Amino acid sequence: MNTFIIFMFCIISGGLGFFLSNQLKDKIIVSTEKQIDKFRLYYEVLNKWLKVEFDHYNIEDYFVERGYKTIAIYGMGELGNRLYERLDNSSIVVSYGIDRDPTLAFADLDILAFDEEERFEGVDCIVVSSVNAYDSIKKELRNKCDCDIISLEDVVYGM
């Protein structure tokens, strides 16, 4: 009888372990696919940006042509920092950056936390550099400010 109980325990434990490992594997695959999609979109935006600039069209021109003089950048990761660097010393004033974790930003710029919406003022538009999450970010920002909110992807493809 003891042998049977041990045998059944081993069978159940093995089955449970197999099930849980498959669940974990599926979560890892989904997470990895999301990361791949994110970085593929980043690559496409940066590649288009470079192509346009090689054709002698500066990203500054996009903002000038639309009457934007002062902007903020939401998302101070790699794309947000590249935008800031490109617009630094141009006719476009980048007043501040916005990030959910302002301590991680490395631009030489005032970075506001996402919950400091009382300070989201004085700009013509906010450019969202987190292109993979633009729709949800725009929806959240719309409740915090009344300026235009545009995606860096739209800026690059609109040049």
NUTORLUM-670596 format. One line per field, with one value per residue (C-alpha): residue number from 1; x, y negated, z. Coordinates in pm, 1 decimal. Layout:
BEGIN
pos = [NUM, ...] .
east = [X, ...] .
north = [Y, ...] .
up = [Z, ...] .
This chain:
BEGIN
pos = [1, 2, 3, 4, 5, 6, 7, 8, 9, 10, 11, 12, 13, 14, 15, 16, 17, 18, 19, 20, 21, 22, 23, 24, 25, 26, 27, 28, 29, 30, 31, 32, 33, 34, 35, 36, 37, 38, 39, 40, 41, 42, 43, 44, 45, 46, 47, 48, 49, 50, 51, 52, 53, 54, 55, 56, 57, 58, 59, 60, 61, 62, 63, 64, 65, 66, 67, 68, 69, 70, 71, 72, 73, 74, 75, 76, 77, 78, 79, 80, 81, 82, 83, 84, 85, 86, 87, 88, 89, 90, 91, 92, 93, 94, 95, 96, 97, 98, 99, 100, 101, 102, 103, 104, 105, 106, 107, 108, 109, 110, 111, 112, 113, 114, 115, 116, 117, 118, 119, 120, 121, 122, 123, 124, 125, 126, 127, 128, 129, 130, 131, 132, 133, 134, 135, 136, 137, 138, 139, 140, 141, 142, 143, 144, 145, 146, 147, 148, 149, 150, 151, 152, 153, 154, 155, 156, 157, 158, 159] .
east = [0.0, 283.1, 446.4, 122.1, 84.7, 444.0, 391.7, 75.3, 244.7, 530.4, 288.6, 84.5, 396.2, 548.1, 227.6, 194.2, 558.4, 512.6, 198.4, 360.6, 675.6, 462.0, 271.7, 598.7, 736.9, 425.7, 458.3, 824.7, 741.9, 469.9, 700.9, 982.3, 751.2, 639.6, 1002.8, 1080.9, 784.5, 895.0, 1250.9, 1141.4, 927.2, 1219.4, 1441.9, 1187.5, 1144.5, 1520.0, 1587.8, 1325.6, 1459.8, 1810.5, 1686.3, 1494.3, 1789.1, 2019.9, 1780.7, 1860.2, 1534.3, 1586.7, 1343.5, 1337.7, 1160.2, 863.0, 794.0, 863.5, 625.8, 346.9, 402.7, 542.5, 804.5, 817.0, 777.8, 809.8, 926.0, 745.4, 967.2, 1329.6, 1476.5, 1695.6, 1451.4, 1355.6, 1720.0, 1803.5, 1519.2, 1638.8, 1997.3, 1879.1, 1670.7, 1922.0, 2062.6, 1785.6, 1498.3, 1273.1, 1282.1, 1254.2, 1118.3, 1120.5, 1099.8, 835.2, 900.9, 741.5, 1083.0, 1266.2, 1568.5, 1658.9, 1667.3, 2012.2, 1941.4, 2064.4, 1704.8, 1447.4, 1259.9, 913.4, 751.4, 429.6, 230.0, 350.8, 80.4, 33.9, 369.3, 273.0, 227.7, 393.6, 446.3, 282.5, 296.2, 422.3, 609.2, 570.2, 890.6, 753.7, 607.5, 503.4, 268.7, 161.1, -215.8, -239.3, 7.1, -183.7, -506.2, -345.6, -178.9, -503.0, -643.6, -342.2, -286.2, -453.6, -168.0, -122.4, 11.7, 197.5, 397.5, 764.2, 668.0, 420.8, 688.0, 941.5, 697.4, 551.2, 884.8] .
north = [0.0, -243.0, -176.3, -258.8, -589.7, -685.8, -585.1, -797.4, -1091.0, -1072.1, -1055.4, -1352.3, -1555.1, -1484.4, -1580.8, -1898.4, -1986.8, -1928.6, -2144.7, -2429.6, -2424.9, -2451.4, -2745.1, -2920.3, -2849.0, -3000.8, -3316.5, -3349.2, -3308.9, -3577.3, -3814.4, -3752.8, -3810.3, -4144.6, -4250.1, -4147.4, -4351.0, -4651.3, -4648.0, -4578.8, -4894.4, -5090.7, -4968.2, -5069.2, -5418.1, -5477.6, -5340.7, -5569.7, -5863.5, -5806.1, -5769.6, -6096.9, -6280.4, -6143.6, -6309.0, -6640.7, -6674.1, -6755.6, -6643.6, -7005.8, -7094.1, -6875.4, -7084.2, -7419.4, -7340.0, -7260.6, -7565.6, -7378.1, -7587.7, -7427.2, -7055.5, -6794.9, -6438.3, -6149.1, -5842.3, -5922.6, -5591.7, -5557.5, -5708.2, -5997.1, -6078.8, -6065.3, -6309.6, -6542.0, -6530.2, -6600.8, -6901.0, -7039.8, -7369.9, -7394.0, -7638.5, -7389.7, -7420.5, -7093.1, -7219.9, -6893.2, -6517.7, -6296.2, -5943.8, -5696.3, -5654.9, -5986.9, -5854.4, -5631.7, -5911.6, -6026.6, -6338.9, -6674.5, -6789.4, -6841.6, -6509.3, -6506.4, -6197.9, -6087.5, -6180.9, -6544.1, -6644.3, -6983.0, -7069.7, -6947.2, -7296.1, -7552.8, -7328.6, -7314.5, -6935.8, -6625.4, -6378.8, -6019.5, -5829.8, -5502.5, -5422.4, -5068.1, -5193.9, -5521.6, -5465.7, -5387.5, -5664.4, -5918.6, -5822.0, -5872.7, -6200.4, -6335.0, -6336.0, -6528.4, -6805.8, -6989.6, -7022.6, -6812.0, -6461.2, -6300.6, -5985.0, -5995.1, -5739.4, -5988.7, -6260.0, -6043.2, -5913.2, -6263.4, -6419.7] .
up = [0.0, 84.8, -250.5, -430.4, -244.5, -321.2, -684.6, -714.2, -541.7, -793.5, -1087.4, -963.1, -877.5, -1217.0, -1396.0, -1193.7, -1257.4, -1630.8, -1635.3, -1441.0, -1653.0, -1968.0, -1818.1, -1733.9, -2080.5, -2241.0, -2028.6, -2121.3, -2490.7, -2475.7, -2287.4, -2535.0, -2831.9, -2684.1, -2639.3, -2997.8, -3125.9, -2918.6, -3045.6, -3404.0, -3388.7, -3237.4, -3520.6, -3785.7, -3637.4, -3604.7, -3952.7, -4108.2, -3905.6, -4040.6, -4398.7, -4376.8, -4222.4, -4494.0, -4739.5, -4564.5, -4376.3, -4010.8, -3742.2, -3622.6, -3948.6, -3855.0, -3545.6, -3713.6, -4001.8, -3756.4, -3537.3, -3237.8, -3061.6, -2717.8, -2652.2, -2379.7, -2437.4, -2271.9, -2226.0, -2156.4, -2268.0, -2575.0, -2827.3, -2599.4, -2536.1, -2908.8, -2977.2, -2702.1, -2831.8, -3187.3, -3080.7, -2830.9, -2964.4, -3225.1, -3257.9, -3075.6, -2697.9, -2507.5, -2175.0, -1983.9, -2007.8, -1851.3, -1732.1, -1494.7, -1333.3, -1368.3, -1179.6, -1475.9, -1734.7, -1839.5, -2044.4, -1916.6, -1882.2, -1608.5, -1587.9, -1432.7, -1287.0, -1455.1, -1145.4, -1150.7, -1399.2, -1231.7, -1390.7, -1741.8, -1883.1, -2100.6, -2403.9, -2745.2, -2755.6, -2582.5, -2802.5, -2685.2, -2757.7, -2617.1, -2957.7, -2868.1, -2593.5, -2756.0, -2750.1, -2379.2, -2287.4, -2496.6, -2321.8, -1979.8, -2079.8, -2227.5, -1873.3, -1741.0, -1997.1, -2281.7, -2531.8, -2846.5, -2786.8, -3076.1, -3127.9, -3224.2, -3487.3, -3639.6, -3630.2, -3810.9, -4071.2, -4112.8, -4206.8] .
